[in-house]
Amino acid sequence: MVKESFGDKLLDFLIHALLVLVLIAVLYPLLFVLVASISDPAKVLGGEVWLWPEGLTLRGYEKVFQNNDILQGYANTLLYTVVGTAINLIMTILAAYPLSRKDFVGRGFFTALFVFTMFFSGGLIPTYLLVKSLGMVNTMWALIIPNAIAIWNVIIMRTFFQQSIPLEIQESAQIDGCSNVQILLRMVLPLSLPIIAVMTLFYSVAHWNSFFSALIYLTDRSKYPLQLVLREILIQSNLKDMVETSEESLAKSVMEGESIKYAVVIIANLPVLLLYPFLQRYFVKGLVIGAVKG
């Protein structure tokens, strides 16, 4: 074993110290929101809550689950995420696989055409007019169809097909009489589960956190996703349906409002927080999967 010099040990110490600071900076806000959501709102507003709950209470969660808008928004977000991610995966695979085939005529032209859309787009107003002309305004499809495919994800998946799926496998399948569709379904996709998992995570997280498209295209409150309901609570302070201001004092209403905000943040991010520790290796793989090999 090579003995480390003092400079190497000092560098290791500084790197680890920096990583610990970054870890604290990332985790503490999450911990504070969780602790504040189950603490007495008066103590939270008074700055008495730091690491441990003070005046344990679940009043905020009770108010949240009594609100129909939040429950409906949660159901809508689950629907939009599942349907949108399924469409995203199908469209991305159907675009990436042909571009990875060396025998696909014009693949360089189509790749350049796809990449062009990453730098130039029609803009918000033309997109809205197009969505309106297609009759998708105030429907779930206005949130899904315009974002049915992400070109960067297509490039990542195409690179995976090129580098990780041996060409010999496809050639042997062709010799056995398989069509391109059969090669994709029977050979390529079973060997591409890691990249499919990466794309599923990327697309599902994007759908789960999306609110701007809903803000633009939806007018019916019953179709609002959870993030848009959360935006109203956090930014517009729309608490009239959750805080009984007619029966409670203004001070208590404000405190309950703060408790509700923290509870909604936890509920909105709970699925991602629960999934990420088990699937983080796919996120890491997704970051390097399109890298150029030396």
N, C-alpha and C positions, 0 to 999 in steps of 0.2 A: 504494500500500500504506500502511496505517495504521501509524505508528510506535508500538511498544509502550512504555509507560511503565515506570519502574523497578518500580513496584508489580506490574504485570502480569508482568514477568520474574521477580520474586521469587516470585509465586504459582505460576507455571509450574514453577519450580525446586522449590518445596516439594511440589507435586503429584507431580512425577516422582520425587523422593526418597522420598516415601511409597510410591509404586507399586513402586519398587525394593525397599524393605524388605518389602513384602507379598510380592513375588515370591520373595525369599530365604526368607522364613518358610514359604512354601508348597512350594518346590522342595527345600530342604535336607533335610527328613525323607525325601523320596522318594530323593534322591541317597544319603543315609546308609544307608538300608535296602539299596539296590542294592549299594553298596560293601561293606557289612558281610556281605552274602550270599556274596561271593567273597573274603573276607579270612579270615585265620587267626582263629578264634574266641577264642583266647587274647589276641590283640592287641585284638580288639573289646572283650572284657571288661576289659582293662587300660586302656581309654580312649586307645589309640594311633591309632585309625582316626578320621579326620575327613573328608577329601575324596577321598583316593586309597586304593586297596586296599593292604593290608599283609599280606604272606605269602599271595600269590594261591593260592586253592584252590577247587575245585568239589565238595568233599566233601558239603556240604549238599544240593546239587542231586542228587548221586548217590544219597544216602539217600532223598530225596523220591521220585525216580522208581523206587526199589526198593520203595516202599510201595504196596500194592494199594489201601488205603483212599483215598489221595489221588488215584490214577488213576481209581478208580471214582467218587469224588466229583466230579472234573473232568468225567467223562462225564455224570454225573447233572445237574450244573449246566447243561451245554450243552443237554441235553434239556429241562430245565425252562424254560430261558430261551427257546429257540426255540418250543416249544409254547405256553408262557404268553404270550409276546409276540404270537404269531399270534392267539390267542383275545382278548387285550386289544384289538388293533387292530380286529378284526371287531366286537366288542361296542361299542367306543367310536364307530366309524363308524355303526353301526346306531342308536345312541342320539342322536348329535349331528346327523345329517342331518335326521331328522324335526323335531327341536327348532329347526332353522334355517329350516324352511319356514313361511312366513307363512300358508299355507292349511291348516296342521295344526291341527285343532280341539283345544283344550285344552292347547296347548303351554306356556302360562304355568303351568297347574296342575302339569303333569309336571315342568317345570323347578324349580318350588318344592319338589316332592316329592323330586327328586334332591338339591337343595341341602340339604334338611332332613337327609339322611343324612350330610352332611359334619360336622354339629355333634352329632348324636345317633346312637349305635349301640347294639347289643344288649349289647356287652361280650364279654369273652373266654370266660367260662363258657357263656353261651347259644350263642355261635358254635361252641364245641367240641361241645356237645351236639347241635347241628344237623348238624355235619359227621359226628359219630359215627352219628347216626340215618340219614344218607344212605349209610353204609357206605364213607366215604372216608378214614377214619383209616388211617394207614400206607400210603397210596397217593400217587402224585404229584398226583392231582387235589385233595387237601387243600391243596396249596400253590398251586394255580392257580385253581380255581373260586371260592373266597371272595374272591379279589382279581382277579376277571375284568374289573373295570371300576373306573376311578378318576374320580370325579365332576368333580374339577378339570380333568382332561384332556378330559372331555366338554364342559365349558364352553369351554375353549380352542378345541377343534375346532369347536364350534358357532359361536363368534365368527368364526373364520376363514371358515367357509362363508358367513356373513352378510355379511362385509365384503369378501371377496376373490373370491367367485364372483358375477358380475353376475346379477341376477334375470332380465334380458332373455335370457340364454343358456338358462335353464331354461324360460322362456315360449316361446321359439322352438322348443325341443325338444318341448314339449307340443303346439304347433301341428302339428309334423311327425308326431305320433302316438306319441311316446315315453311310456312309463309312468314312474312315479317310480323304479322299480328301474333301468330303462334309463338314465334321466337320471343316476342316481347312478353307475352303472358306466361309462357311455360319456362323460359330460360332467364330472361333479363330481370324481371320483377322479383322472382324468388331470391336472386342473388343481390338484390338492391335494397333489402330491408333497412340497412343503416341510413341510406340517403332518404328513403321514404319516411323513416322516423324523424329525421332532421327537418324535412319539409313540413311534415305534420305539425311539429312543434312550432316552427317559424310561422306558419300560416294561422294556426289556432290561437297563438298568443296575439298576433296582429288583429284577428277578428275580435278576440275577447277585450282588448284594450281600445278598440276603435269607437269613436264617438262623433268625429267630424262629419262623416258621410250621413249619419243619422240626423245630425243637426241641420244639414242642408236639405235632405230629401224627405224627411218624415215630418208630418204634421199631426198625425193621430197619436195621442199619448199612449194608447194601448199597444202601440208597436215600438215604443222607445226601448232601446237596449239599456242594460243596467248602467253602463258608463254615462249615458246621457242623463239618467235619473240622478246618478252620483254628481254629475256636473251641476245640476240644478241645486242640489243640497249644498255643495261646497262653495260654489261661486255665487249663485243667485240667492242663496239662503231661503230656498222655497220649503219651509217647514210647516206650512199652514195645515197640512193634513196629518202631521205627526205630533205637533205640540198643541196641547189644549190651552191656548192662550186665554180663552174665556173663563176658565176655571182656575187657572194658576197664575201666580204673579209673573210679571215680566222677567224678573231676575231668575226665577226658577225655569222659565221657558228658555231663556238663553243658555242656561247650564244644561238643560236636557238636549237642546240643539247641538251643543258641542259634543255631548256623549253620543248622540245619534250619528254625527259626522264620523267619529272615530270607528264606530261599530260598522258603518256602511263601507268604509275603506277596507276593513278586515274582511268582511263578507265578500266584497267585490274581488279581492286579490287572493282569497283562500284557495281556489282551485289551482292557480299557478304556483302558489307557495308550496302546496302539497305535492305537486307533480315534479317540480324542478329538481329537488334533491335526488330523485330516482332516475331522472332523464338528463341530468346535466352533462353526462359524457357525450350525449348526442349533440348538445350545443357546441361543445368543444370540437367535436369531429366536424361539425358543420362549418366552423371557422377556418379549418385547414383543408377541407376536402377539395377545394378548388385551387389550392396552391400549386405552383409549378414545381415539379420534382427536379432535383439536381442530378 
